[in-house]
Amino acid sequence: MTDNFTPGPFAEELAAAGIPHHMHDWLGTFGVGALVVKMGIHFLEMSPERTVATMPVEGNTQVAGILHGGAHVVLAETLGSFAAGMHAGPGRHAVGIEVNATHHRSIAQGLVTGTCTAIHLGRTLATHEVVMTDARGRRLSSARITNMLRDNAG
């Protein structure tokens, strides 16, 4: 049982990641995940239809000094999975079954913004497009993620 006065074990992590307070009950048991914290992902908007977050380039680069392609995919999968989980609703969860990405342009510094937009929100599947852009709005990569929506066990 939770109350409105006792913060959960991940309250600081959720606040640092930009998770709106009204969503802390949903994520309070598990937090946002160690990889989200490590990558520096910070949420700006959260809904099943549209989820937006930023991620710093610094600390997420590959050997050539540019944002690692896998970092793009981590941001995309994070946004798509959170959006699908919100769509799934109470008593259900999202499980990623497919993700793909195309890299269009590199970036060596600054922030990347990922904008996740629903393509399909069904009863058993949710598919989102995620576009990563730089501070000037230039497209860095495009990704698509599909999540299967399942009932929680027990």
N, C-alpha and C positions, 0 to 999 in steps of 0.2 A: 504494500500500500504506500502511496506517496501523498504528501500534503503540499500545500503551497508555501511552506516555510523552510523545509529541509531540502537543500540542494542535493541532487544525485551525485554519484561518484565522478561523473564526467561533466559536471556543470561548467567548470572553467574551460575545458576542451571545447564544449559546444559553443560557449560564448566567444571564444577566440576564433572559431571557424565561421562565425557569423550566423549560426543557427538561430532562428527566431525563438524567443522564449516559449511560445505556445507549442513548439515542436519538441521541447526537451523531454516530455514524457515518452514520446515515441522513440527517441534515440538515447534516453538516459541510461539504459541498461548496458549499452555497448559503446556509446560514444560515436564519433564519426569514423573511427578506424585509424590504426597506426599509420597507414600509407598516406591517408589524407592529411594527417598532421605533418608527416615527414616532408611531403611535397609542398606544404604551405598553402593548400587550397582554402579559399575563403569565399563563403556563399554570400551572394547579394540578393537573389530572389529564389523562392522555392515554391513550386506548385507542380502538379503532374503535367500540366500543359507547357510550362516554361520554367526552367531552372537555370540560373546564371551564377557563375563563380569566377574568381580570378586565381591565378597561380603565378608565382615569380619564376622568371627564367633562372636567376641565380640559385645555385644548388641543385638544379635539375638539368644540367647540360651534359652533353657527350664530349668525347675527346677533342673535337674540333672547336669547342667553345660555344656551340649553338644548342638550343633546346633539344633535348633527346626526343626522338620520335615516339619512344615508349611513354614519355611524359605526356605527350599529346593524348595518347590512348588512355592513360590513367585518368586524366581530367575528363575525357569523354565518357569513360565507363562509370566514373564516380557520378557525374551529372545524370546520365541516363538511368543508372541504378537507383539513385535517390528519387528521381521523378517517378519511376515505375513503382517503387515501394510506396510512395504517397498515393499513387493511383490504386494499388492493390488494396489499401485500406486496412483497418483493424482485423486481426486474425488471419492475415495473409502476408506473404512476402514475395519479393521478386528475386529471380535467379537468372543471371545473364546466360544466354545461350549462343549469342553471336555478336561480334563487334568487328568493324573494319574501319580503316582510316586511309585517307589520301592526304599526303603532305604537299602543300602548294608553295610555301615560302618559309625560309628560316628566320629565326630571331635569336639575337645574341645577348640582349639585355632587356630589362623592363618587366612588365606584367603581360600575361596572356589572359584574355577573357574568353571563357567558354559559354556559349549560349545554346541550351538544350531545348528543342522544340518537339512536341509530340507529333508523330506522323500517324500513329494508330494507338488508341487506348481501348483495348478490348477486355473481355472477361478473363481470357487465359494468356494473352500476349500483349505486350506494350512495346512499341518501336518508337525510337526518338532519333532525330538528327541533331548532331552537335557540331557547331561551327566555332573554331578557335580563331580569334582575331588579335591583332596588336593594338597599341594605344591609338593608332591612326585609323583603326577600323579595317585594316587590310586582312583578308582571309589568309590564315596560316595553314589550317588543315580543316578537313571535313570528315566527320565520322558518323557512323550509324550503329546503333546498338539495339538489340532485341532482347527483352527479358520475358521469361515465362513467369506467370503469376500463379502461386500455389497457396493452398491453405496451410497454416501452421500445424505442426504435428501435435497430437494430444488434445 
